[in-house]
Amino acid sequence: MNYQIEPLQSEDWRQVRSIYEESISTGVSTFDTKPPNWKDWDSSRLPSCRLVARDGKYIYGWVSLSPASST
């Protein structure tokens, strides 16, 4: 596997959402019961801390940070 860590772009959302759906099915990594749409996901994550592990056009995984509090 030869991948690069790169900033997550909005056009990556389709693959990121698919990975998100997989994690929901395990019940381990999130309390969500369905993946959010791009607008909701985008507005709930810190813009400077979004990364993907990419090999060409394929995304193997992603990571992002969410604020702990809105205040």
PDB file of N, CA, C and O in Angstrom:
ATOM      1  N   MET A   1       0.840  -1.168   0.000  1.00  0.00           N
ATOM      2  CA  MET A   1       0.000   0.000   0.000  1.00  0.00           C
ATOM      3  C   MET A   1       0.889   1.235   0.000  1.00  0.00           C
ATOM      4  O   MET A   1       1.779   1.379   0.837  1.00  0.00           O
ATOM      5  N   ASN A   2       0.635   2.108  -0.938  1.00  0.00           N
ATOM      6  CA  ASN A   2       1.418   3.331  -1.064  1.00  0.00           C
ATOM      7  C   ASN A   2       0.455   4.515  -1.042  1.00  0.00           C
ATOM      8  O   ASN A   2      -0.112   4.880  -2.072  1.00  0.00           O
ATOM      9  N   TYR A   3       0.273   5.108   0.124  1.00  0.00           N
ATOM     10  CA  TYR A   3      -0.697   6.191   0.242  1.00  0.00           C
ATOM     11  C   TYR A   3      -0.037   7.465   0.745  1.00  0.00           C
ATOM     12  O   TYR A   3       1.061   7.447   1.301  1.00  0.00           O
ATOM     13  N   GLN A   4      -0.738   8.566   0.532  1.00  0.00           N
ATOM     14  CA  GLN A   4      -0.295   9.876   0.993  1.00  0.00           C
ATOM     15  C   GLN A   4      -1.350  10.434   1.947  1.00  0.00           C
ATOM     16  O   GLN A   4      -2.545  10.213   1.752  1.00  0.00           O
ATOM     17  N   ILE A   5      -0.915  11.148   2.968  1.00  0.00           N
ATOM     18  CA  ILE A   5      -1.829  11.857   3.851  1.00  0.00           C
ATOM     19  C   ILE A   5      -1.999  13.259   3.276  1.00  0.00           C
ATOM     20  O   ILE A   5      -1.034  14.008   3.124  1.00  0.00           O
ATOM     21  N   GLU A   6      -3.239  13.592   2.963  1.00  0.00           N
ATOM     22  CA  GLU A   6      -3.534  14.871   2.310  1.00  0.00           C
ATOM     23  C   GLU A   6      -4.765  15.513   2.945  1.00  0.00           C
ATOM     24  O   GLU A   6      -5.553  14.833   3.604  1.00  0.00           O
ATOM     25  N   PRO A   7      -4.929  16.803   2.751  1.00  0.00           N
ATOM     26  CA  PRO A   7      -6.141  17.465   3.248  1.00  0.00           C
ATOM     27  C   PRO A   7      -7.387  16.881   2.586  1.00  0.00           C
ATOM     28  O   PRO A   7      -7.387  16.585   1.391  1.00  0.00           O
ATOM     29  N   LEU A   8      -8.435  16.721   3.368  1.00  0.00           N
ATOM     30  CA  LEU A   8      -9.716  16.264   2.861  1.00  0.00           C
ATOM     31  C   LEU A   8     -10.368  17.406   2.077  1.00  0.00           C
ATOM     32  O   LEU A   8     -10.435  18.540   2.553  1.00  0.00           O
ATOM     33  N   GLN A   9     -10.839  17.095   0.891  1.00  0.00           N
ATOM     34  CA  GLN A   9     -11.509  18.072   0.022  1.00  0.00           C
ATOM     35  C   GLN A   9     -12.993  17.719  -0.064  1.00  0.00           C
ATOM     36  O   GLN A   9     -13.372  16.570   0.166  1.00  0.00           O
ATOM     37  N   SER A  10     -13.817  18.680  -0.387  1.00  0.00           N
ATOM     38  CA  SER A  10     -15.260  18.412  -0.489  1.00  0.00           C
ATOM     39  C   SER A  10     -15.564  17.312  -1.505  1.00  0.00           C
ATOM     40  O   SER A  10     -16.516  16.554  -1.321  1.00  0.00           O
ATOM     41  N   GLU A  11     -14.780  17.214  -2.559  1.00  0.00           N
ATOM     42  CA  GLU A  11     -15.018  16.166  -3.559  1.00  0.00           C
ATOM     43  C   GLU A  11     -14.679  14.764  -3.039  1.00  0.00           C
ATOM     44  O   GLU A  11     -15.000  13.771  -3.692  1.00  0.00           O
ATOM     45  N   ASP A  12     -14.043  14.675  -1.886  1.00  0.00           N
ATOM     46  CA  ASP A  12     -13.757  13.384  -1.251  1.00  0.00           C
ATOM     47  C   ASP A  12     -14.952  12.857  -0.471  1.00  0.00           C
ATOM     48  O   ASP A  12     -14.940  11.709  -0.025  1.00  0.00           O
ATOM     49  N   TRP A  13     -15.989  13.680  -0.301  1.00  0.00           N
ATOM     50  CA  TRP A  13     -17.084  13.337   0.595  1.00  0.00           C
ATOM     51  C   TRP A  13     -17.743  12.008   0.253  1.00  0.00           C
ATOM     52  O   TRP A  13     -18.085  11.257   1.167  1.00  0.00           O
ATOM     53  N   ARG A  14     -17.934  11.685  -1.014  1.00  0.00           N
ATOM     54  CA  ARG A  14     -18.600  10.427  -1.370  1.00  0.00           C
ATOM     55  C   ARG A  14     -17.876   9.224  -0.760  1.00  0.00           C
ATOM     56  O   ARG A  14     -18.514   8.338  -0.192  1.00  0.00           O
ATOM     57  N   GLN A  15     -16.553   9.191  -0.877  1.00  0.00           N
ATOM     58  CA  GLN A  15     -15.791   8.079  -0.310  1.00  0.00           C
ATOM     59  C   GLN A  15     -15.730   8.158   1.220  1.00  0.00           C
ATOM     60  O   GLN A  15     -15.826   7.139   1.905  1.00  0.00           O
ATOM     61  N   VAL A  16     -15.571   9.363   1.743  1.00  0.00           N
ATOM     62  CA  VAL A  16     -15.528   9.540   3.203  1.00  0.00           C
ATOM     63  C   VAL A  16     -16.862   9.101   3.805  1.00  0.00           C
ATOM     64  O   VAL A  16     -16.892   8.422   4.832  1.00  0.00           O
ATOM     65  N   ARG A  17     -17.944   9.485   3.174  1.00  0.00           N
ATOM     66  CA  ARG A  17     -19.277   9.099   3.661  1.00  0.00           C
ATOM     67  C   ARG A  17     -19.442   7.586   3.648  1.00  0.00           C
ATOM     68  O   ARG A  17     -20.032   7.025   4.571  1.00  0.00           O
ATOM     69  N   SER A  18     -18.940   6.930   2.639  1.00  0.00           N
ATOM     70  CA  SER A  18     -19.012   5.470   2.556  1.00  0.00           C
ATOM     71  C   SER A  18     -18.262   4.817   3.729  1.00  0.00           C
ATOM     72  O   SER A  18     -18.754   3.866   4.336  1.00  0.00           O
ATOM     73  N   ILE A  19     -17.088   5.330   4.033  1.00  0.00           N
ATOM     74  CA  ILE A  19     -16.315   4.820   5.175  1.00  0.00           C
ATOM     75  C   ILE A  19     -17.076   5.101   6.470  1.00  0.00           C
ATOM     76  O   ILE A  19     -17.113   4.260   7.369  1.00  0.00           O
ATOM     77  N   TYR A  20     -17.677   6.274   6.562  1.00  0.00           N
ATOM     78  CA  TYR A  20     -18.483   6.659   7.723  1.00  0.00           C
ATOM     79  C   TYR A  20     -19.628   5.674   7.920  1.00  0.00           C
ATOM     80  O   TYR A  20     -19.885   5.237   9.041  1.00  0.00           O
ATOM     81  N   GLU A  21     -20.321   5.321   6.829  1.00  0.00           N
ATOM     82  CA  GLU A  21     -21.422   4.347   6.892  1.00  0.00           C
ATOM     83  C   GLU A  21     -20.944   3.005   7.422  1.00  0.00           C
ATOM     84  O   GLU A  21     -21.634   2.369   8.219  1.00  0.00           O
ATOM     85  N   GLU A  22     -19.774   2.574   6.988  1.00  0.00           N
ATOM     86  CA  GLU A  22     -19.215   1.314   7.495  1.00  0.00           C
ATOM     87  C   GLU A  22     -19.004   1.375   8.997  1.00  0.00           C
ATOM     88  O   GLU A  22     -19.309   0.416   9.706  1.00  0.00           O
ATOM     89  N   SER A  23     -18.482   2.498   9.493  1.00  0.00           N
ATOM     90  CA  SER A  23     -18.225   2.618  10.924  1.00  0.00           C
ATOM     91  C   SER A  23     -19.526   2.637  11.718  1.00  0.00           C
ATOM     92  O   SER A  23     -19.562   2.138  12.843  1.00  0.00           O
ATOM     93  N   ILE A  24     -20.576   3.193  11.167  1.00  0.00           N
ATOM     94  CA  ILE A  24     -21.874   3.181  11.837  1.00  0.00           C
ATOM     95  C   ILE A  24     -22.371   1.753  11.999  1.00  0.00           C
ATOM     96  O   ILE A  24     -22.928   1.397  13.039  1.00  0.00           O
ATOM     97  N   SER A  25     -22.173   0.944  10.982  1.00  0.00           N
ATOM     98  CA  SER A  25     -22.664  -0.443  11.041  1.00  0.00           C
ATOM     99  C   SER A  25     -21.985  -1.260  12.132  1.00  0.00           C
ATOM    100  O   SER A  25     -22.566  -2.232  12.614  1.00  0.00           O
ATOM    101  N   THR A  26     -20.772  -0.892  12.535  1.00  0.00           N
ATOM    102  CA  THR A  26     -20.090  -1.623  13.604  1.00  0.00           C
ATOM    103  C   THR A  26     -20.575  -1.210  14.980  1.00  0.00           C
ATOM    104  O   THR A  26     -20.489  -1.989  15.930  1.00  0.00           O
ATOM    105  N   GLY A  27     -21.089   0.023  15.098  1.00  0.00           N
ATOM    106  CA  GLY A  27     -21.546   0.526  16.382  1.00  0.00           C
ATOM    107  C   GLY A  27     -20.425   0.854  17.346  1.00  0.00           C
ATOM    108  O   GLY A  27     -20.677   1.060  18.533  1.00  0.00           O
ATOM    109  N   VAL A  28     -19.190   0.907  16.863  1.00  0.00           N
ATOM    110  CA  VAL A  28     -18.043   1.114  17.733  1.00  0.00           C
ATOM    111  C   VAL A  28     -17.522   2.548  17.694  1.00  0.00           C
ATOM    112  O   VAL A  28     -17.162   3.093  18.738  1.00  0.00           O
ATOM    113  N   SER A  29     -17.473   3.160  16.538  1.00  0.00           N
ATOM    114  CA  SER A  29     -16.746   4.424  16.415  1.00  0.00           C
ATOM    115  C   SER A  29     -17.601   5.686  16.436  1.00  0.00           C
ATOM    116  O   SER A  29     -17.056   6.789  16.409  1.00  0.00           O
ATOM    117  N   THR A  30     -18.921   5.554  16.483  1.00  0.00           N
ATOM    118  CA  THR A  30     -19.774   6.739  16.507  1.00  0.00           C
ATOM    119  C   THR A  30     -21.116   6.398  17.120  1.00  0.00           C
ATOM    120  O   THR A  30     -21.538   5.242  17.109  1.00  0.00           O
ATOM    121  N   PHE A  31     -21.778   7.398  17.648  1.00  0.00           N
ATOM    122  CA  PHE A  31     -23.133   7.224  18.157  1.00  0.00           C
ATOM    123  C   PHE A  31     -24.169   7.499  17.073  1.00  0.00           C
ATOM    124  O   PHE A  31     -25.359   7.253  17.274  1.00  0.00           O
ATOM    125  N   ASP A  32     -23.724   8.006  15.926  1.00  0.00           N
ATOM    126  CA  ASP A  32     -24.636   8.307  14.833  1.00  0.00           C
ATOM    127  C   ASP A  32     -25.304   7.034  14.326  1.00  0.00           C
ATOM    128  O   ASP A  32     -24.723   5.949  14.369  1.00  0.00           O
ATOM    129  N   THR A  33     -26.527   7.188  13.849  1.00  0.00           N
ATOM    130  CA  THR A  33     -27.252   6.054  13.274  1.00  0.00           C
ATOM    131  C   THR A  33     -27.326   6.133  11.755  1.00  0.00           C
ATOM    132  O   THR A  33     -27.694   5.164  11.092  1.00  0.00           O
ATOM    133  N   LYS A  34     -26.973   7.293  11.208  1.00  0.00           N
ATOM    134  CA  LYS A  34     -26.886   7.456   9.758  1.00  0.00           C
ATOM    135  C   LYS A  34     -25.864   8.555   9.478  1.00  0.00           C
ATOM    136  O   LYS A  34     -25.679   9.455  10.296  1.00  0.00           O
ATOM    137  N   PRO A  35     -25.210   8.483   8.337  1.00  0.00           N
ATOM    138  CA  PRO A  35     -24.207   9.503   8.025  1.00  0.00           C
ATOM    139  C   PRO A  35     -24.871  10.837   7.708  1.00  0.00           C
ATOM    140  O   PRO A  35     -25.948  10.868   7.112  1.00  0.00           O
ATOM    141  N   PRO A  36     -24.242  11.928   8.099  1.00  0.00           N
ATOM    142  CA  PRO A  36     -24.803  13.241   7.795  1.00  0.00           C
ATOM    143  C   PRO A  36     -24.595  13.599   6.328  1.00  0.00           C
ATOM    144  O   PRO A  36     -23.830  12.950   5.616  1.00  0.00           O
ATOM    145  N   ASN A  37     -25.281  14.631   5.900  1.00  0.00           N
ATOM    146  CA  ASN A  37     -24.996  15.154   4.564  1.00  0.00           C
ATOM    147  C   ASN A  37     -23.741  16.024   4.662  1.00  0.00           C
ATOM    148  O   ASN A  37     -23.276  16.337   5.758  1.00  0.00           O
ATOM    149  N   TRP A  38     -23.204  16.406   3.512  1.00  0.00           N
ATOM    150  CA  TRP A  38     -21.948  17.164   3.490  1.00  0.00           C
ATOM    151  C   TRP A  38     -22.060  18.461   4.291  1.00  0.00           C
ATOM    152  O   TRP A  38     -21.164  18.785   5.071  1.00  0.00           O
ATOM    153  N   LYS A  39     -23.152  19.206   4.104  1.00  0.00           N
ATOM    154  CA  LYS A  39     -23.307  20.497   4.769  1.00  0.00           C
ATOM    155  C   LYS A  39     -23.249  20.345   6.293  1.00  0.00           C
ATOM    156  O   LYS A  39     -22.558  21.113   6.962  1.00  0.00           O
ATOM    157  N   ASP A  40     -23.958  19.376   6.839  1.00  0.00           N
ATOM    158  CA  ASP A  40     -23.956  19.162   8.290  1.00  0.00           C
ATOM    159  C   ASP A  40     -22.593  18.680   8.784  1.00  0.00           C
ATOM    160  O   ASP A  40     -22.097  19.139   9.812  1.00  0.00           O
ATOM    161  N   TRP A  41     -21.998  17.756   8.042  1.00  0.00           N
ATOM    162  CA  TRP A  41     -20.681  17.252   8.440  1.00  0.00           C
ATOM    163  C   TRP A  41     -19.649  18.373   8.396  1.00  0.00           C
ATOM    164  O   TRP A  41     -18.868  18.549   9.331  1.00  0.00           O
ATOM    165  N   ASP A  42     -19.655  19.119   7.314  1.00  0.00           N
ATOM    166  CA  ASP A  42     -18.699  20.202   7.118  1.00  0.00           C
ATOM    167  C   ASP A  42     -18.810  21.257   8.223  1.00  0.00           C
ATOM    168  O   ASP A  42     -17.795  21.747   8.719  1.00  0.00           O
ATOM    169  N   SER A  43     -20.021  21.600   8.601  1.00  0.00           N
ATOM    170  CA  SER A  43     -20.206  22.643   9.611  1.00  0.00           C
ATOM    171  C   SER A  43     -19.893  22.176  11.025  1.00  0.00           C
ATOM    172  O   SER A  43     -19.742  23.005  11.922  1.00  0.00           O
ATOM    173  N   SER A  44     -19.792  20.880  11.245  1.00  0.00           N
ATOM    174  CA  SER A  44     -19.530  20.371  12.595  1.00  0.00           C
ATOM    175  C   SER A  44     -18.077  19.966  12.828  1.00  0.00           C
ATOM    176  O   SER A  44     -17.741  19.476  13.906  1.00  0.00           O
ATOM    177  N   ARG A  45     -17.214  20.164  11.836  1.00  0.00           N
ATOM    178  CA  ARG A  45     -15.799  19.788  11.950  1.00  0.00           C
ATOM    179  C   ARG A  45     -14.911  21.022  11.839  1.00  0.00           C
ATOM    180  O   ARG A  45     -15.249  21.986  11.152  1.00  0.00           O
ATOM    181  N   LEU A  46     -13.776  20.977  12.521  1.00  0.00           N
ATOM    182  CA  LEU A  46     -12.807  22.056  12.405  1.00  0.00           C
ATOM    183  C   LEU A  46     -12.204  22.035  10.997  1.00  0.00           C
ATOM    184  O   LEU A  46     -11.746  20.985  10.545  1.00  0.00           O
ATOM    185  N   PRO A  47     -12.197  23.149  10.312  1.00  0.00           N
ATOM    186  CA  PRO A  47     -11.723  23.156   8.914  1.00  0.00           C
ATOM    187  C   PRO A  47     -10.241  22.847   8.757  1.00  0.00           C
ATOM    188  O   PRO A  47      -9.825  22.370   7.701  1.00  0.00           O
ATOM    189  N   SER A  48      -9.450  23.102   9.762  1.00  0.00           N
ATOM    190  CA  SER A  48      -8.000  22.915   9.622  1.00  0.00           C
ATOM    191  C   SER A  48      -7.523  21.511   9.978  1.00  0.00           C
ATOM    192  O   SER A  48      -6.336  21.217   9.836  1.00  0.00           O
ATOM    193  N   CYS A  49      -8.406  20.649  10.432  1.00  0.00           N
ATOM    194  CA  CYS A  49      -7.985  19.321  10.907  1.00  0.00           C
ATOM    195  C   CYS A  49      -8.771  18.213  10.220  1.00  0.00           C
ATOM    196  O   CYS A  49      -9.476  17.447  10.879  1.00  0.00           O
ATOM    197  N   ARG A  50      -8.655  18.126   8.913  1.00  0.00           N
ATOM    198  CA  ARG A  50      -9.353  17.107   8.113  1.00  0.00           C
ATOM    199  C   ARG A  50      -8.356  16.489   7.151  1.00  0.00           C
ATOM    200  O   ARG A  50      -7.810  17.173   6.285  1.00  0.00           O
ATOM    201  N   LEU A  51      -8.126  15.213   7.303  1.00  0.00           N
ATOM    202  CA  LEU A  51      -7.128  14.541   6.475  1.00  0.00           C
ATOM    203  C   LEU A  51      -7.683  13.239   5.922  1.00  0.00           C
ATOM    204  O   LEU A  51      -8.566  12.621   6.518  1.00  0.00           O
ATOM    205  N   VAL A  52      -7.152  12.830   4.771  1.00  0.00           N
ATOM    206  CA  VAL A  52      -7.466  11.526   4.202  1.00  0.00           C
ATOM    207  C   VAL A  52      -6.166  10.790   3.901  1.00  0.00           C
ATOM    208  O   VAL A  52      -5.130  11.408   3.653  1.00  0.00           O
ATOM    209  N   ALA A  53      -6.237   9.465   3.926  1.00  0.00           N
ATOM    210  CA  ALA A  53      -5.141   8.618   3.453  1.00  0.00           C
ATOM    211  C   ALA A  53      -5.528   8.202   2.036  1.00  0.00           C
ATOM    212  O   ALA A  53      -6.479   7.444   1.846  1.00  0.00           O
ATOM    213  N   ARG A  54      -4.795   8.696   1.048  1.00  0.00           N
ATOM    214  CA  ARG A  54      -5.183   8.539  -0.349  1.00  0.00           C
ATOM    215  C   ARG A  54      -4.096   7.823  -1.145  1.00  0.00           C
ATOM    216  O   ARG A  54      -2.904   8.085  -0.981  1.00  0.00           O
ATOM    217  N   ASP A  55      -4.537   6.915  -2.010  1.00  0.00           N
ATOM    218  CA  ASP A  55      -3.671   6.286  -2.999  1.00  0.00           C
ATOM    219  C   ASP A  55      -4.327   6.548  -4.347  1.00  0.00           C
ATOM    220  O   ASP A  55      -5.248   5.838  -4.751  1.00  0.00           O
ATOM    221  N   GLY A  56      -3.848   7.567  -5.034  1.00  0.00           N
ATOM    222  CA  GLY A  56      -4.495   7.963  -6.286  1.00  0.00           C
ATOM    223  C   GLY A  56      -5.870   8.522  -5.989  1.00  0.00           C
ATOM    224  O   GLY A  56      -6.010   9.481  -5.230  1.00  0.00           O
ATOM    225  N   LYS A  57      -6.892   7.915  -6.593  1.00  0.00           N
ATOM    226  CA  LYS A  57      -8.259   8.371  -6.367  1.00  0.00           C
ATOM    227  C   LYS A  57      -8.945   7.636  -5.220  1.00  0.00           C
ATOM    228  O   LYS A  57     -10.056   7.998  -4.833  1.00  0.00           O
ATOM    229  N   TYR A  58      -8.300   6.614  -4.673  1.00  0.00           N
ATOM    230  CA  TYR A  58      -8.915   5.790  -3.626  1.00  0.00           C
ATOM    231  C   TYR A  58      -8.566   6.316  -2.239  1.00  0.00           C
ATOM    232  O   TYR A  58      -7.397   6.578  -1.954  1.00  0.00           O
ATOM    233  N   ILE A  59      -9.555   6.472  -1.384  1.00  0.00           N
ATOM    234  CA  ILE A  59      -9.341   6.910   0.001  1.00  0.00           C
ATOM    235  C   ILE A  59      -9.475   5.705   0.921  1.00  0.00           C
ATOM    236  O   ILE A  59     -10.509   5.038   0.940  1.00  0.00           O
ATOM    237  N   TYR A  60      -8.422   5.434   1.679  1.00  0.00           N
ATOM    238  CA  TYR A  60      -8.407   4.309   2.612  1.00  0.00           C
ATOM    239  C   TYR A  60      -9.013   4.660   3.969  1.00  0.00           C
ATOM    240  O   TYR A  60      -9.569   3.795   4.646  1.00  0.00           O
ATOM    241  N   GLY A  61      -8.906   5.918   4.360  1.00  0.00           N
ATOM    242  CA  GLY A  61      -9.422   6.329   5.653  1.00  0.00           C
ATOM    243  C   GLY A  61      -9.374   7.837   5.784  1.00  0.00           C
ATOM    244  O   GLY A  61      -8.793   8.529   4.948  1.00  0.00           O
ATOM    245  N   TRP A  62      -9.987   8.337   6.838  1.00  0.00           N
ATOM    246  CA  TRP A  62     -10.035   9.771   7.064  1.00  0.00           C
ATOM    247  C   TRP A  62     -10.038  10.052   8.556  1.00  0.00           C
ATOM    248  O   TRP A  62     -10.305   9.176   9.379  1.00  0.00           O
ATOM    249  N   VAL A  63      -9.732  11.301   8.877  1.00  0.00           N
ATOM    250  CA  VAL A  63      -9.748  11.741  10.262  1.00  0.00           C
ATOM    251  C   VAL A  63     -10.131  13.219  10.269  1.00  0.00           C
ATOM    252  O   VAL A  63      -9.785  13.968   9.355  1.00  0.00           O
ATOM    253  N   SER A  64     -10.845  13.621  11.303  1.00  0.00           N
ATOM    254  CA  SER A  64     -11.179  15.043  11.467  1.00  0.00           C
ATOM    255  C   SER A  64     -11.354  15.305  12.960  1.00  0.00           C
ATOM    256  O   SER A  64     -11.540  14.384  13.756  1.00  0.00           O
ATOM    257  N   LEU A  65     -11.291  16.570  13.312  1.00  0.00           N
ATOM    258  CA  LEU A  65     -11.530  16.985  14.686  1.00  0.00           C
ATOM    259  C   LEU A  65     -12.798  17.799  14.747  1.00  0.00           C
ATOM    260  O   LEU A  65     -13.098  18.584  13.848  1.00  0.00           O
ATOM    261  N   SER A  66     -13.542  17.601  15.824  1.00  0.00           N
ATOM    262  CA  SER A  66     -14.749  18.382  16.091  1.00  0.00           C
ATOM    263  C   SER A  66     -14.532  19.172  17.368  1.00  0.00           C
ATOM    264  O   SER A  66     -13.862  18.698  18.286  1.00  0.00           O
ATOM    265  N   PRO A  67     -15.088  20.360  17.435  1.00  0.00           N
ATOM    266  CA  PRO A  67     -14.951  21.112  18.677  1.00  0.00           C
ATOM    267  C   PRO A  67     -15.704  20.395  19.801  1.00  0.00           C
ATOM    268  O   PRO A  67     -16.739  19.772  19.564  1.00  0.00           O
ATOM    269  N   ALA A  68     -15.185  20.487  21.006  1.00  0.00           N
ATOM    270  CA  ALA A  68     -15.814  19.822  22.145  1.00  0.00           C
ATOM    271  C   ALA A  68     -16.993  20.638  22.664  1.00  0.00           C
ATOM    272  O   ALA A  68     -17.892  20.090  23.302  1.00  0.00           O
ATOM    273  N   SER A  69     -16.996  21.922  22.401  1.00  0.00           N
ATOM    274  CA  SER A  69     -18.045  22.795  22.894  1.00  0.00           C
ATOM    275  C   SER A  69     -18.225  23.949  21.924  1.00  0.00           C
ATOM    276  O   SER A  69     -17.267  24.391  21.290  1.00  0.00           O
ATOM    277  N   SER A  70     -19.438  24.427  21.811  1.00  0.00           N
ATOM    278  CA  SER A  70     -19.686  25.570  20.931  1.00  0.00           C
ATOM    279  C   SER A  70     -19.492  26.889  21.659  1.00  0.00           C
ATOM    280  O   SER A  70     -19.634  27.949  21.049  1.00  0.00           O
ATOM    281  N   THR A  71     -19.172  26.854  22.940  1.00  0.00           N
ATOM    282  CA  THR A  71     -18.961  28.090  23.708  1.00  0.00           C
ATOM    283  C   THR A  71     -17.506  28.300  23.997  1.00  0.00           C
ATOM    284  O   THR A  71     -17.139  29.288  24.633  1.00  0.00           O
TER     285      THR A  71
END
